[in-house]
Amino acid sequence: MSSGEIDTLISHISKLPGIGQRLASKIAIHLLRRKELVMAQLMKTMNSVYENSKICQICNNIDTSSPCFICEDPKRDDEILCVVCDISDLWSIERAGFFSGKYHVLGGKLSAVMGVKPADLDVFGLYNRLKSGAIKEVIMAMSADIDGQTTMLFANEKIKDLNINITTLSHGVPIGGELENLDDGTIIAAFNQRRNV
């Protein structure tokens, strides 16, 4: 492998969220020093995920099957739906390991700066899931920043005529805080002390 190819590897790694050039170099060195043990397995796994991953047709999660493992789980509470902006929010809540309901991923947050418009969010899919009447509570689990709160108000406005109990996260989520950056204890406290919208 030439140095040009290694530089390209470092460049690709540095484009991942939260990874700068220095950390990308460390990761590349780690992978190259352990080619057979680490890099080969990583390449095999990444190729498999690339070939098999898909968007869940029900909740918009990413999994290797559609419907995803959460939507298919019969032990999940079908009467509680947690609405999140992004898949990373869903995964953060799942990591905490306490929520037993199901999810709906909107696909982003309304943002004039980022160019995310109402039409870009899956509020129509959310409305269709709720109109059957099987879901008794919707938890709006949005970040406490301006875009997250704007998105929550927009989604709430679209579904409020369905007469479903709509709650939002409470204590523990700092103003401007992103769900994916919160520790498990904070997420659990925010869910346990949720309030009506």
SELUMKOL-439183 format. One record per residue: residue number from 1; residue in three letters; z, x, y of N, C-alpha, C in turn. Coordinates in nm, 3 decimals. Layout:
<NUM; 'ALA'; <Z; X; Y>; <Z; X; Y>; <Z; X; Y>>,
...
// end
This chain:
<1; 'MET'; <0.000; 0.086; -0.118>; <0.000; 0.000; 0.000>; <0.000; 0.090; 0.124>>,
<2; 'SER'; <-0.087; 0.058; 0.217>; <-0.095; 0.138; 0.339>; <0.011; 0.093; 0.438>>,
<3; 'SER'; <0.038; 0.181; 0.539>; <0.136; 0.145; 0.641>; <0.090; 0.022; 0.719>>,
<4; 'GLY'; <-0.043; 0.004; 0.732>; <-0.096; -0.114; 0.800>; <-0.056; -0.242; 0.731>>,
<5; 'GLU'; <-0.059; -0.242; 0.598>; <-0.019; -0.360; 0.521>; <0.130; -0.386; 0.532>>,
<6; 'ILE'; <0.208; -0.280; 0.533>; <0.353; -0.295; 0.548>; <0.385; -0.349; 0.688>>,
<7; 'ASP'; <0.315; -0.300; 0.789>; <0.334; -0.352; 0.925>; <0.299; -0.501; 0.931>>,
<8; 'THR'; <0.196; -0.540; 0.859>; <0.157; -0.682; 0.854>; <0.266; -0.764; 0.787>>,
<9; 'LEU'; <0.326; -0.711; 0.679>; <0.437; -0.779; 0.612>; <0.553; -0.798; 0.709>>,
<10; 'ILE'; <0.589; -0.693; 0.780>; <0.699; -0.701; 0.878>; <0.666; -0.803; 0.987>>,
<11; 'SER'; <0.542; -0.803; 1.032>; <0.499; -0.898; 1.135>; <0.513; -1.043; 1.087>>,
<12; 'HIS'; <0.473; -1.068; 0.962>; <0.485; -1.204; 0.906>; <0.632; -1.246; 0.893>>,
<13; 'ILE'; <0.716; -1.154; 0.846>; <0.858; -1.185; 0.831>; <0.921; -1.213; 0.967>>,
<14; 'SER'; <0.882; -1.138; 1.070>; <0.941; -1.153; 1.203>; <0.905; -1.287; 1.268>>,
<15; 'LYS'; <0.805; -1.355; 1.216>; <0.766; -1.486; 1.271>; <0.854; -1.599; 1.218>>,
<16; 'LEU'; <0.940; -1.570; 1.121>; <1.030; -1.672; 1.070>; <1.140; -1.699; 1.173>>,
<17; 'PRO'; <1.192; -1.822; 1.178>; <1.294; -1.856; 1.279>; <1.418; -1.768; 1.267>>,
<18; 'GLY'; <1.463; -1.716; 1.380>; <1.587; -1.639; 1.384>; <1.574; -1.495; 1.337>>,
<19; 'ILE'; <1.452; -1.450; 1.308>; <1.433; -1.314; 1.258>; <1.348; -1.236; 1.357>>,
<20; 'GLY'; <1.406; -1.132; 1.414>; <1.332; -1.046; 1.505>; <1.270; -0.929; 1.431>>,
<21; 'GLN'; <1.210; -0.839; 1.506>; <1.139; -0.724; 1.448>; <1.233; -0.634; 1.367>>,
<22; 'ARG'; <1.353; -0.606; 1.419>; <1.446; -0.517; 1.351>; <1.492; -0.575; 1.217>>,
<23; 'LEU'; <1.531; -0.703; 1.218>; <1.574; -0.766; 1.093>; <1.458; -0.778; 0.995>>,
<24; 'ALA'; <1.338; -0.806; 1.048>; <1.219; -0.814; 0.963>; <1.193; -0.681; 0.892>>,
<25; 'SER'; <1.215; -0.571; 0.963>; <1.198; -0.438; 0.903>; <1.299; -0.416; 0.790>>,
<26; 'LYS'; <1.425; -0.455; 0.814>; <1.528; -0.441; 0.710>; <1.494; -0.522; 0.586>>,
<27; 'ILE'; <1.446; -0.645; 0.608>; <1.409; -0.732; 0.495>; <1.293; -0.669; 0.419>>,
<28; 'ALA'; <1.194; -0.619; 0.491>; <1.077; -0.557; 0.425>; <1.119; -0.437; 0.341>>,
<29; 'ILE'; <1.206; -0.353; 0.396>; <1.255; -0.236; 0.322>; <1.329; -0.281; 0.196>>,
<30; 'HIS'; <1.414; -0.383; 0.210>; <1.488; -0.435; 0.094>; <1.390; -0.483; -0.014>>,
<31; 'LEU'; <1.289; -0.558; 0.027>; <1.190; -0.609; -0.068>; <1.113; -0.496; -0.135>>,
<32; 'LEU'; <1.071; -0.398; -0.056>; <0.990; -0.289; -0.110>; <1.068; -0.198; -0.204>>,
<33; 'ARG'; <1.196; -0.179; -0.174>; <1.279; -0.095; -0.262>; <1.309; -0.165; -0.394>>,
<34; 'ARG'; <1.300; -0.294; -0.396>; <1.331; -0.372; -0.516>; <1.211; -0.461; -0.554>>,
<35; 'LYS'; <1.095; -0.398; -0.559>; <0.971; -0.473; -0.581>; <0.976; -0.557; -0.708>>,
<36; 'GLU'; <1.011; -0.496; -0.819>; <1.008; -0.567; -0.946>; <1.119; -0.671; -0.956>>,
<37; 'LEU'; <1.237; -0.636; -0.907>; <1.353; -0.723; -0.922>; <1.353; -0.838; -0.821>>,
<38; 'VAL'; <1.327; -0.808; -0.695>; <1.339; -0.908; -0.589>; <1.204; -0.961; -0.544>>,
<39; 'MET'; <1.115; -0.871; -0.506>; <0.988; -0.913; -0.448>; <0.902; -0.992; -0.545>>,
<40; 'ALA'; <0.895; -0.951; -0.669>; <0.813; -1.022; -0.768>; <0.864; -1.164; -0.788>>,
<41; 'GLN'; <0.997; -1.179; -0.799>; <1.055; -1.313; -0.817>; <1.034; -1.400; -0.693>>,
<42; 'LEU'; <1.050; -1.338; -0.575>; <1.030; -1.412; -0.451>; <0.885; -1.460; -0.440>>,
<43; 'MET'; <0.791; -1.373; -0.472>; <0.649; -1.411; -0.466>; <0.618; -1.523; -0.564>>,
<44; 'LYS'; <0.675; -1.514; -0.684>; <0.653; -1.618; -0.785>; <0.709; -1.753; -0.738>>,
<45; 'THR'; <0.830; -1.749; -0.684>; <0.894; -1.872; -0.635>; <0.819; -1.929; -0.515>>,
<46; 'MET'; <0.782; -1.843; -0.421>; <0.709; -1.890; -0.303>; <0.574; -1.951; -0.341>>,
<47; 'ASN'; <0.506; -1.890; -0.435>; <0.378; -1.944; -0.480>; <0.396; -2.081; -0.545>>,
<48; 'SER'; <0.502; -2.094; -0.627>; <0.529; -2.222; -0.693>; <0.562; -2.330; -0.591>>,
<49; 'VAL'; <0.646; -2.297; -0.493>; <0.683; -2.393; -0.389>; <0.560; -2.429; -0.305>>,
<50; 'TYR'; <0.477; -2.328; -0.275>; <0.354; -2.353; -0.200>; <0.264; -2.452; -0.273>>,
<51; 'GLU'; <0.251; -2.433; -0.403>; <0.163; -2.519; -0.484>; <0.220; -2.660; -0.504>>,
<52; 'ASN'; <0.353; -2.671; -0.513>; <0.413; -2.797; -0.558>; <0.488; -2.877; -0.453>>,
<53; 'SER'; <0.515; -2.819; -0.336>; <0.594; -2.893; -0.237>; <0.512; -3.004; -0.172>>,
<54; 'LYS'; <0.582; -3.113; -0.140>; <0.517; -3.228; -0.076>; <0.618; -3.304; 0.008>>,
<55; 'ILE'; <0.568; -3.387; 0.097>; <0.653; -3.471; 0.181>; <0.686; -3.598; 0.104>>,
<56; 'CYS'; <0.814; -3.634; 0.101>; <0.857; -3.757; 0.034>; <0.797; -3.878; 0.105>>,
<57; 'GLN'; <0.736; -3.966; 0.030>; <0.669; -4.084; 0.086>; <0.768; -4.188; 0.138>>,
<58; 'ILE'; <0.896; -4.172; 0.104>; <0.998; -4.268; 0.148>; <1.074; -4.216; 0.269>>,
<59; 'CYS'; <1.130; -4.095; 0.259>; <1.223; -4.046; 0.363>; <1.170; -3.930; 0.447>>,
<60; 'ASN'; <1.057; -3.870; 0.409>; <0.995; -3.756; 0.479>; <1.064; -3.623; 0.454>>,
<61; 'ASN'; <1.151; -3.616; 0.354>; <1.209; -3.489; 0.312>; <1.099; -3.405; 0.246>>,
<62; 'ILE'; <1.122; -3.276; 0.230>; <1.029; -3.191; 0.154>; <1.093; -3.161; 0.020>>,
<63; 'ASP'; <1.017; -3.183; -0.087>; <1.064; -3.156; -0.223>; <0.942; -3.123; -0.308>>,
<64; 'THR'; <0.964; -3.099; -0.435>; <0.852; -3.075; -0.525>; <0.807; -3.204; -0.593>>,
<65; 'SER'; <0.868; -3.316; -0.557>; <0.826; -3.446; -0.608>; <0.835; -3.549; -0.496>>,
<66; 'SER'; <0.758; -3.655; -0.509>; <0.764; -3.765; -0.413>; <0.758; -3.896; -0.491>>,
<67; 'PRO'; <0.864; -3.977; -0.481>; <0.983; -3.965; -0.398>; <1.066; -3.841; -0.433>>,
<68; 'CYS'; <1.143; -3.794; -0.335>; <1.224; -3.674; -0.353>; <1.346; -3.703; -0.441>>,
<69; 'PHE'; <1.418; -3.597; -0.477>; <1.533; -3.612; -0.567>; <1.643; -3.699; -0.507>>,
<70; 'ILE'; <1.655; -3.701; -0.374>; <1.758; -3.784; -0.310>; <1.722; -3.931; -0.320>>,
<71; 'CYS'; <1.598; -3.964; -0.286>; <1.553; -4.104; -0.292>; <1.555; -4.158; -0.435>>,
<72; 'GLU'; <1.535; -4.071; -0.532>; <1.532; -4.113; -0.673>; <1.669; -4.119; -0.739>>,
<73; 'ASP'; <1.771; -4.065; -0.673>; <1.904; -4.056; -0.733>; <1.971; -4.193; -0.737>>,
<74; 'PRO'; <1.994; -4.248; -0.857>; <2.055; -4.381; -0.868>; <2.202; -4.385; -0.826>>,
<75; 'LYS'; <2.266; -4.268; -0.814>; <2.407; -4.263; -0.774>; <2.423; -4.273; -0.622>>,
<76; 'ARG'; <2.315; -4.261; -0.548>; <2.320; -4.269; -0.402>; <2.341; -4.413; -0.357>>,
<77; 'ASP'; <2.414; -4.427; -0.246>; <2.442; -4.559; -0.189>; <2.319; -4.607; -0.111>>,
<78; 'ASP'; <2.254; -4.712; -0.161>; <2.133; -4.766; -0.099>; <2.162; -4.844; 0.028>>,
<79; 'GLU'; <2.290; -4.870; 0.058>; <2.324; -4.952; 0.174>; <2.352; -4.871; 0.301>>,
<80; 'ILE'; <2.356; -4.738; 0.288>; <2.381; -4.652; 0.404>; <2.263; -4.557; 0.420>>,
<81; 'LEU'; <2.205; -4.557; 0.540>; <2.091; -4.471; 0.569>; <2.125; -4.380; 0.687>>,
<82; 'CYS'; <2.112; -4.252; 0.665>; <2.137; -4.153; 0.770>; <2.002; -4.111; 0.829>>,
<83; 'VAL'; <1.986; -4.136; 0.960>; <1.861; -4.103; 1.028>; <1.880; -3.969; 1.100>>,
<84; 'VAL'; <1.793; -3.874; 1.069>; <1.799; -3.741; 1.130>; <1.665; -3.708; 1.194>>,
<85; 'CYS'; <1.666; -3.612; 1.284>; <1.543; -3.572; 1.352>; <1.455; -3.485; 1.263>>,
<86; 'ASP'; <1.517; -3.391; 1.193>; <1.438; -3.293; 1.120>; <1.493; -3.270; 0.980>>,
<87; 'ILE'; <1.411; -3.212; 0.896>; <1.451; -3.182; 0.758>; <1.568; -3.085; 0.756>>,
<88; 'SER'; <1.573; -2.992; 0.850>; <1.685; -2.896; 0.855>; <1.818; -2.969; 0.876>>,
<89; 'ASP'; <1.816; -3.082; 0.949>; <1.938; -3.161; 0.968>; <1.981; -3.224; 0.836>>,
<90; 'LEU'; <1.885; -3.279; 0.764>; <1.914; -3.338; 0.632>; <1.976; -3.232; 0.541>>,
<91; 'TRP'; <1.914; -3.115; 0.534>; <1.963; -3.010; 0.447>; <2.102; -2.963; 0.488>>,
<92; 'SER'; <2.132; -2.961; 0.618>; <2.266; -2.922; 0.664>; <2.371; -3.022; 0.617>>,
<93; 'ILE'; <2.339; -3.150; 0.627>; <2.432; -3.254; 0.582>; <2.450; -3.246; 0.431>>,
<94; 'GLU'; <2.343; -3.226; 0.360>; <2.351; -3.213; 0.213>; <2.433; -3.092; 0.172>>,
<95; 'ARG'; <2.419; -2.983; 0.246>; <2.494; -2.861; 0.217>; <2.645; -2.886; 0.222>>,
<96; 'ALA'; <2.686; -2.973; 0.315>; <2.828; -3.006; 0.328>; <2.879; -3.083; 0.206>>,
<97; 'GLY'; <2.790; -3.153; 0.137>; <2.822; -3.213; 0.008>; <2.913; -3.334; 0.008>>,
<98; 'PHE'; <2.913; -3.413; 0.114>; <3.004; -3.528; 0.120>; <2.932; -3.661; 0.137>>,
<99; 'PHE'; <2.810; -3.661; 0.189>; <2.738; -3.785; 0.219>; <2.668; -3.835; 0.093>>,
<100; 'SER'; <2.691; -3.964; 0.060>; <2.636; -4.018; -0.065>; <2.528; -4.124; -0.042>>,
<101; 'GLY'; <2.489; -4.143; 0.084>; <2.384; -4.239; 0.112>; <2.246; -4.177; 0.104>>,
<102; 'LYS'; <2.150; -4.241; 0.169>; <2.012; -4.190; 0.171>; <1.973; -4.155; 0.314>>,
<103; 'TYR'; <1.854; -4.100; 0.330>; <1.812; -4.045; 0.458>; <1.677; -4.101; 0.504>>,
<104; 'HIS'; <1.654; -4.082; 0.634>; <1.521; -4.100; 0.690>; <1.501; -3.991; 0.795>>,
<105; 'VAL'; <1.396; -3.910; 0.778>; <1.365; -3.801; 0.870>; <1.258; -3.848; 0.967>>,
<106; 'LEU'; <1.291; -3.846; 1.097>; <1.196; -3.893; 1.197>; <1.081; -3.796; 1.219>>,
<107; 'GLY'; <1.106; -3.669; 1.200>; <1.000; -3.570; 1.215>; <1.001; -3.497; 1.348>>,
<108; 'GLY'; <1.114; -3.498; 1.416>; <1.127; -3.426; 1.542>; <1.213; -3.500; 1.642>>,
<109; 'LYS'; <1.223; -3.441; 1.762>; <1.298; -3.502; 1.872>; <1.202; -3.524; 1.988>>,
<110; 'LEU'; <1.218; -3.635; 2.057>; <1.138; -3.659; 2.177>; <1.161; -3.546; 2.275>>,
<111; 'SER'; <1.053; -3.489; 2.325>; <1.066; -3.376; 2.417>; <0.939; -3.363; 2.500>>,
<112; 'ALA'; <0.955; -3.380; 2.631>; <0.841; -3.361; 2.720>; <0.799; -3.214; 2.721>>,
<113; 'VAL'; <0.897; -3.124; 2.713>; <0.868; -2.980; 2.716>; <0.789; -2.938; 2.592>>,
<114; 'MET'; <0.829; -2.988; 2.474>; <0.764; -2.951; 2.349>; <0.643; -3.041; 2.317>>,
<115; 'GLY'; <0.622; -3.143; 2.399>; <0.509; -3.232; 2.378>; <0.526; -3.330; 2.264>>,
<116; 'VAL'; <0.652; -3.361; 2.226>; <0.678; -3.457; 2.119>; <0.691; -3.596; 2.182>>,
<117; 'LYS'; <0.598; -3.685; 2.144>; <0.592; -3.820; 2.200>; <0.643; -3.921; 2.098>>,
<118; 'PRO'; <0.674; -4.044; 2.143>; <0.721; -4.148; 2.049>; <0.629; -4.169; 1.929>>,
<119; 'ALA'; <0.499; -4.158; 1.952>; <0.403; -4.178; 1.842>; <0.413; -4.070; 1.735>>,
<120; 'ASP'; <0.474; -3.956; 1.770>; <0.487; -3.846; 1.674>; <0.603; -3.866; 1.576>>,
<121; 'LEU'; <0.690; -3.961; 1.606>; <0.809; -3.985; 1.522>; <0.784; -4.102; 1.427>>,
<122; 'ASP'; <0.845; -4.095; 1.309>; <0.826; -4.200; 1.209>; <0.929; -4.312; 1.227>>,
<123; 'VAL'; <0.927; -4.376; 1.343>; <1.015; -4.490; 1.369>; <0.959; -4.614; 1.301>>,
<124; 'PHE'; <0.828; -4.624; 1.289>; <0.764; -4.737; 1.220>; <0.807; -4.739; 1.073>>,
<125; 'GLY'; <0.808; -4.622; 1.009>; <0.853; -4.613; 0.870>; <0.999; -4.651; 0.856>>,
<126; 'LEU'; <1.080; -4.609; 0.953>; <1.222; -4.646; 0.954>; <1.237; -4.797; 0.964>>,
<127; 'TYR'; <1.166; -4.858; 1.057>; <1.173; -5.003; 1.076>; <1.135; -5.075; 0.947>>,
<128; 'ASN'; <1.029; -5.031; 0.882>; <0.986; -5.095; 0.757>; <1.090; -5.083; 0.647>>,
<129; 'ARG'; <1.160; -4.971; 0.641>; <1.265; -4.954; 0.541>; <1.382; -5.049; 0.567>>,
<130; 'LEU'; <1.410; -5.073; 0.695>; <1.527; -5.152; 0.731>; <1.504; -5.303; 0.725>>,
<131; 'LYS'; <1.382; -5.347; 0.743>; <1.358; -5.490; 0.755>; <1.380; -5.567; 0.625>>,
<132; 'SER'; <1.389; -5.497; 0.512>; <1.417; -5.565; 0.385>; <1.558; -5.623; 0.381>>,
<133; 'GLY'; <1.648; -5.567; 0.463>; <1.786; -5.616; 0.471>; <1.880; -5.554; 0.371>>,
<134; 'ALA'; <1.832; -5.463; 0.286>; <1.918; -5.401; 0.184>; <2.015; -5.299; 0.246>>,
<135; 'ILE'; <1.976; -5.240; 0.357>; <2.058; -5.137; 0.422>; <2.155; -5.204; 0.519>>,
<136; 'LYS'; <2.283; -5.173; 0.506>; <2.389; -5.236; 0.586>; <2.432; -5.151; 0.705>>,
<137; 'GLU'; <2.418; -5.019; 0.694>; <2.457; -4.932; 0.804>; <2.354; -4.822; 0.823>>,
<138; 'VAL'; <2.320; -4.796; 0.949>; <2.233; -4.684; 0.985>; <2.318; -4.587; 1.067>>,
<139; 'ILE'; <2.325; -4.462; 1.020>; <2.397; -4.358; 1.093>; <2.293; -4.274; 1.167>>,
<140; 'MET'; <2.300; -4.277; 1.299>; <2.211; -4.195; 1.382>; <2.273; -4.056; 1.395>>,
<141; 'ALA'; <2.230; -3.964; 1.311>; <2.286; -3.828; 1.309>; <2.196; -3.735; 1.388>>,
<142; 'MET'; <2.205; -3.748; 1.520>; <2.120; -3.669; 1.608>; <2.202; -3.560; 1.677>>,
<143; 'SER'; <2.135; -3.453; 1.714>; <2.200; -3.346; 1.789>; <2.251; -3.399; 1.922>>,
<144; 'ALA'; <2.354; -3.335; 1.975>; <2.417; -3.382; 2.098>; <2.350; -3.329; 2.224>>,
<145; 'ASP'; <2.227; -3.276; 2.210>; <2.155; -3.233; 2.329>; <2.076; -3.349; 2.389>>,
<146; 'ILE'; <2.013; -3.328; 2.503>; <1.942; -3.437; 2.572>; <1.831; -3.495; 2.487>>,
<147; 'ASP'; <1.751; -3.409; 2.423>; <1.640; -3.457; 2.341>; <1.690; -3.537; 2.220>>,
<148; 'GLY'; <1.799; -3.490; 2.159>; <1.856; -3.562; 2.045>; <1.907; -3.699; 2.084>>,
<149; 'GLN'; <1.977; -3.705; 2.196>; <2.033; -3.833; 2.242>; <1.922; -3.928; 2.289>>,
<150; 'THR'; <1.818; -3.875; 2.352>; <1.703; -3.957; 2.392>; <1.634; -4.015; 2.269>>,
<151; 'THR'; <1.621; -3.934; 2.166>; <1.559; -3.979; 2.041>; <1.643; -4.088; 1.976>>,
<152; 'MET'; <1.775; -4.070; 1.977>; <1.864; -4.171; 1.920>; <1.850; -4.305; 1.994>>,
<153; 'LEU'; <1.850; -4.300; 2.125>; <1.838; -4.423; 2.203>; <1.704; -4.491; 2.179>>,
<154; 'PHE'; <1.597; -4.411; 2.167>; <1.464; -4.466; 2.141>; <1.460; -4.535; 2.004>>,
<155; 'ALA'; <1.511; -4.466; 1.900>; <1.510; -4.523; 1.766>; <1.598; -4.648; 1.760>>,
<156; 'ASN'; <1.715; -4.642; 1.826>; <1.806; -4.756; 1.830>; <1.739; -4.878; 1.893>>,
<157; 'GLU'; <1.665; -4.856; 2.001>; <1.596; -4.964; 2.071>; <1.494; -5.033; 1.979>>,
<158; 'LYS'; <1.429; -4.955; 1.894>; <1.325; -5.008; 1.806>; <1.380; -5.088; 1.688>>,
<159; 'ILE'; <1.506; -5.063; 1.650>; <1.559; -5.130; 1.531>; <1.675; -5.226; 1.561>>,
<160; 'LYS'; <1.717; -5.236; 1.686>; <1.837; -5.313; 1.718>; <1.824; -5.463; 1.686>>,
<161; 'ASP'; <1.701; -5.516; 1.683>; <1.683; -5.658; 1.654>; <1.700; -5.693; 1.507>>,
<162; 'LEU'; <1.722; -5.591; 1.422>; <1.736; -5.615; 1.278>; <1.879; -5.651; 1.238>>,
<163; 'ASN'; <1.972; -5.653; 1.333>; <2.111; -5.689; 1.306>; <2.175; -5.605; 1.196>>,
<164; 'ILE'; <2.158; -5.475; 1.207>; <2.218; -5.379; 1.114>; <2.324; -5.302; 1.193>>,
<165; 'ASN'; <2.435; -5.270; 1.128>; <2.539; -5.190; 1.193>; <2.485; -5.050; 1.219>>,
<166; 'ILE'; <2.474; -5.011; 1.346>; <2.422; -4.880; 1.383>; <2.536; -4.797; 1.439>>,
<167; 'THR'; <2.559; -4.681; 1.377>; <2.666; -4.591; 1.422>; <2.606; -4.455; 1.458>>,
<168; 'THR'; <2.686; -4.376; 1.527>; <2.644; -4.240; 1.562>; <2.759; -4.144; 1.535>>,
<169; 'LEU'; <2.727; -4.017; 1.527>; <2.828; -3.916; 1.501>; <2.924; -3.908; 1.619>>,
<170; 'SER'; <3.047; -3.870; 1.590>; <3.150; -3.868; 1.694>; <3.204; -3.728; 1.713>>,
<171; 'HIS'; <3.335; -3.713; 1.708>; <3.404; -3.587; 1.740>; <3.349; -3.469; 1.660>>,
<172; 'GLY'; <3.353; -3.356; 1.726>; <3.319; -3.232; 1.656>; <3.179; -3.181; 1.686>>,
<173; 'VAL'; <3.090; -3.267; 1.736>; <2.956; -3.222; 1.769>; <2.954; -3.186; 1.918>>,
<174; 'PRO'; <2.946; -3.058; 1.951>; <2.951; -3.019; 2.092>; <2.827; -3.063; 2.168>>,
<175; 'ILE'; <2.842; -3.087; 2.297>; <2.728; -3.123; 2.380>; <2.626; -3.010; 2.373>>,
<176; 'GLY'; <2.503; -3.045; 2.342>; <2.398; -2.946; 2.328>; <2.392; -2.883; 2.191>>,
<177; 'GLY'; <2.481; -2.927; 2.099>; <2.487; -2.867; 1.966>; <2.379; -2.918; 1.872>>,
<178; 'GLU'; <2.323; -2.828; 1.793>; <2.225; -2.863; 1.690>; <2.298; -2.882; 1.558>>,
<179; 'LEU'; <2.265; -2.988; 1.484>; <2.331; -3.014; 1.356>; <2.318; -2.898; 1.259>>,
<180; 'GLU'; <2.199; -2.837; 1.255>; <2.176; -2.731; 1.157>; <2.263; -2.608; 1.182>>,
<181; 'ASN'; <2.321; -2.596; 1.303>; <2.404; -2.480; 1.335>; <2.553; -2.506; 1.319>>,
<182; 'LEU'; <2.592; -2.628; 1.284>; <2.733; -2.662; 1.271>; <2.786; -2.626; 1.133>>,
<183; 'ASP'; <2.914; -2.593; 1.127>; <2.976; -2.565; 0.998>; <3.002; -2.696; 0.924>>,
<184; 'ASP'; <3.023; -2.687; 0.793>; <3.039; -2.806; 0.708>; <3.155; -2.894; 0.753>>,
<185; 'GLY'; <3.268; -2.833; 0.791>; <3.385; -2.910; 0.833>; <3.358; -2.994; 0.956>>,
<186; 'THR'; <3.284; -2.938; 1.051>; <3.250; -3.010; 1.174>; <3.159; -3.128; 1.143>>,
<187; 'ILE'; <3.061; -3.107; 1.055>; <2.970; -3.215; 1.017>; <3.047; -3.328; 0.948>>,
<188; 'ILE'; <3.137; -3.293; 0.857>; <3.216; -3.394; 0.785>; <3.302; -3.473; 0.883>>,
<189; 'ALA'; <3.368; -3.405; 0.979>; <3.451; -3.473; 1.078>; <3.368; -3.567; 1.164>>,
<190; 'ALA'; <3.249; -3.523; 1.201>; <3.161; -3.605; 1.285>; <3.119; -3.732; 1.212>>,
<191; 'PHE'; <3.094; -3.722; 1.083>; <3.057; -3.840; 1.002>; <3.176; -3.933; 0.983>>,
<192; 'ASN'; <3.290; -3.876; 0.950>; <3.409; -3.958; 0.923>; <3.458; -4.035; 1.045>>,
<193; 'GLN'; <3.430; -3.982; 1.164>; <3.478; -4.047; 1.286>; <3.363; -4.106; 1.366>>,
<194; 'ARG'; <3.256; -4.146; 1.297>; <3.142; -4.203; 1.366>; <3.180; -4.335; 1.435>>,
<195; 'ARG'; <3.103; -4.372; 1.537>; <3.131; -4.491; 1.616>; <3.005; -4.574; 1.630>>,
<196; 'ASN'; <3.023; -4.700; 1.669>; <2.909; -4.789; 1.688>; <2.828; -4.745; 1.808>>,
<197; 'VAL'; <2.697; -4.763; 1.799>; <2.609; -4.729; 1.910>; <2.611; -4.842; 2.011>>,
// end
